Every structure is written in C-alpha cells, then in structure tokens.
Amino acid sequence: MTTKVSRLNEDWLAVYIGLFLFALALAMLSGVDLLGWAVTTSVWTSLSAALGTASKTYAGLPGLLSLLATYAFLLAIMTFGAAALKADLRRFMKGFTAVFAISYLCWIVGSWAYIAATSDKRTALGIGWSLNLTNEAGFIVALLAGLLVGNFFPSAVAAMKEAIRPELYVKTAIVILGGFLGVTAAEQLALATSVMFQGICAILVAYLIFWAVVYFVARRYFRFSREWAAPLASGISICGVSAAIATGSAIKARPVVPVMVSSLVVIFAVVELLLLPFLAQTFLYQEPMVAGAWMGLAVKTDGAAVTSGAITESLIRAKALSVDGVNYQAGWIMGASATVKVFIDAFIGVWAFLLAWIWSAKIERRSGEKVKAGQIWDRFPKFVLGYIATFLAIMAIGLLAPSLIAKTKTAMGEANVFRGIFFVMTFFTIGVVSNFRKLWEEGIGRLAVVYILCLFGFIIWVGLAISWIFFHGVKPPLMHG
C-alpha cells in the first residue's frame, strides 16, 4: 500500500508566493502602486541614506519604516505558507524574524560603497577606490555570516531551524525573476530584434557545448556521481544559481548538492566581474558587441553579468572615443549582455524538462519498466512553471501593448525588490546548513577544482569564440551631434 503524498510542497508554495507578488506588482498597469513602499538598499556612503522605497510615490516614508513594513508583509506571507506546510508557526515566526534581520543586515553591509561601487560609479559617490563587487557582495556577506552561524552557533541554528528553507526562498525568487527578465526581453525585442536572434543562436550553442563538456569532465576525470555532475554542469555552464537549483530538482538530487554549487557560483561570478571587463577593454574595444555578448555568456549570475556588461560598456566607449574618436550610443553593449543572459535564463525550463525526462527514461529507469508521464512530471521542478509563466506574461504585454512597457518595467522593478530579499535570505540559509566538515567530506574542494578548470580553462574562452562568431562586425549606432 502506498501513502498519498500531499501535493503542496515547497516547490508549489514557491510558485504561489511568487505569482502572488507578481500579481500585486502588475496592479501598476492599472495605476495602483501596491508594492512601492517596499524597502530598497542603495550603494551608500552614509548609512542614513542606505534605505529607501521602491517607488517615488512612497518617497516620504522613512527607510526604517519601509524596512519594518517589508518585514511584516513577508512575515505574514511566509507564515501563511508555513501553515500550509504544517510547520510549527511559533518557531517559524521566530526563526524567520532572525533570518530576515541577519540577511538584510548583510545586504546593507554588502552595499557599502567601498565594497559595492563599480568603477563607473565612484565619481558620483565621491570615493577614490572600492572593491568593485556591486551590491551582490551582499550575497557573499550573507553566505559568510551563514557559515559562521552554522558552524559555530548550533543553538542559534536550532532556534532558526523551522525557517531555514533555502530552496523555498530561492525558488520563490526565481519565479519573480521570470517577470523581471521578461521586461528586459521585451525591451530588447523593441530595440534590436536582430541582436536577439543572434543571442538566441549563441546560447543554443553554449548549452550544447558547455554543459556536455563540464558534465564529462566531472564524471570522467573527477569521478563525481551523476547527482553531483549534472547540477555542477548547469551551474558552471548555464546560469549559475537558478540552473543548479532547477537541475537538482529535476534529477531529485539531495539539497546539499545545488546548495554547494550555488555557493561556488556566487564566489566565482565576483572574480569574473573583477577581471573580464578589463580584458574586454584591452582586446575587444573595436568589437564592442562581441564584448557585451561575452559578458552574458561567461559571467554566471544575472546581476554580475549585466553589471559586467555595464562596466564593459563604460570602459569600451571611453577607449573607443579616446583612441579612435568613435562615440558609440549608450546601452547597446550592456544590452547585448542582458539579451544573451535573458535567453540563457529562459531556457532553464526547457533544460529542466529534458533532464527530468532523461533521468526518468534513461538513467534511473528499471529494466522492463515503461516510463510514464507521471514520473517525468514528478521529477519536473514545478517552480520553473512559475518562472516561465511570469516571463511569458511580461513578454506578451510587451509585444501586444508596447505602450505599457514603461509601466511594466516599473512594476517588475518593485517585484524585483522582493527577489533580491529572497536571494539574500537564500545565501544566508545556505551558509547555515553548510557544515565545513560535511562540505569537505562531500567534496567541495574537488568541486572548486572542477569549477576553476572548466570556467577559466574552457568556458570563458569558448564563450568568447561563440560571441565572436555571432557578433563579429556588429557595431552599436554612433552618437550624433
């Protein structure tokens, strides 16, 4: 006799929460701003100016009150979800309060200008130097804080245990991410259809080459099991955290697997952000669109990829003007980065479905057993459906009602505030569940070696070659006047 399992799990709950926030944001299209009060954290030099609101409509709301309102709102939503999962609500509320507070503090610390400001922003901020990490440094701070808590404060871990749910947080964030990327895609479609087509071709080649080679290297030369090799291949070759989580869900990997891969993704994305734009300025300033596409193919988190594109654009436009007297229009180089990155992300759903089918039909199929659609459906990560739904909904609005793109962009910007919060809570809780001894026993050292070998020995340079093939000779328009 088999026991019927409830259909409501963290996977589905992430879809519901993400779509709920997405729907609230879309109220903007009818002129109602339901999320503009949410807290945002800017890159700051004065702590008093760090916090603000997502919308100018609520600009009069003090940053601290905005933060408290955001906490109370998320506490209510997540407690409702915890009740649906039959969690201990009192323990969950206490744990979530601690997770939110520590995570957001890390986000603020990571946004300090001397840590986060990129080279193109220092003058405006009045600083002479910075670590150039963007505010995604907050993810690293959160990860380190989580590791500290998880390894040295077991009583704190026990107190927060009910709310230590990294997969729920990251899956919710990915559902929201679909809408945010949909806006970028809709804008790029209106801006440059031909560039988008070339971007699609480039990422198709990247999927077919990158994933297969990383998987082969991990399996053949480092003897990783399929459970480890598949999420690692997705994390290194596709789009980092989102792809690793989706792949882990599709093949039913243990939670520790995508968690460890995600940690490496963020760390190495920062390294790429610090190196690649300056290589592009030195060697690709006469091929600006190649440089932009290269950032989108090589850098493995969304924020770091687009930020790399922005820095690359600033560096290349300045050099092209000073050396050749060529003044390119702003936005096109970064647009190439964003376009390639968006379509890499958009294919996560397709890839997750393919992997779910392969694992059901080929790898874990028992002899003589006929694979049923239900088995594939059971493996398929449901949160990807939410991601696809939000992406396609925004794309449809952009295509059918171009006049609404500006409002849609504002709406998704407000929703994206919550995506950032869910991401930083993800990395804090990833750290909390990551015991150093267990991580070493599981092979994080070998994972890092595979990551370094494949990323810097292969993916970056093949990504450059692919970008050259598809974007060589393509130039941004020139400034006039």
Secondary structure by P-SEA (a helix, b strand, c coil): cccccccccaaaaaaaaaaaaaaaaacccccccccccbbbbcccccccccccccccccccccaaaaaaaaaaaaaaaaaaaaaaaccaaaaaaaaaaaaaaaaaaaaaaaacccccccccccccccccccccccccaaaaaaaaaaaaaacccaaaaaaacccccaaaaaaaaaaaaaaaaaaaaaaaaaccaaaaaaaaaaaaaaaacaaaaaaaaacccccccaaaaaaaaaaaccccaaaaaaaaaaacccaaaaaaaaaaaaaaaaaaaaccaaaaaaccccaaaaaaaaaaaccccaaaaaaaaaaaaaaaaaaaaaaccccccccaaaaaaaaaaaaaaaaaaaaaaaaaaaaaccccccccccccaaaaaaaccaaaaaaaaaaaaaaaaaaacccaaaaaaaaaaaaaaaaaaaaaaaaaaaaaaccaaaaaaacaaaaaaaaaaaacccaaaaaaaaaaacccccccccccc
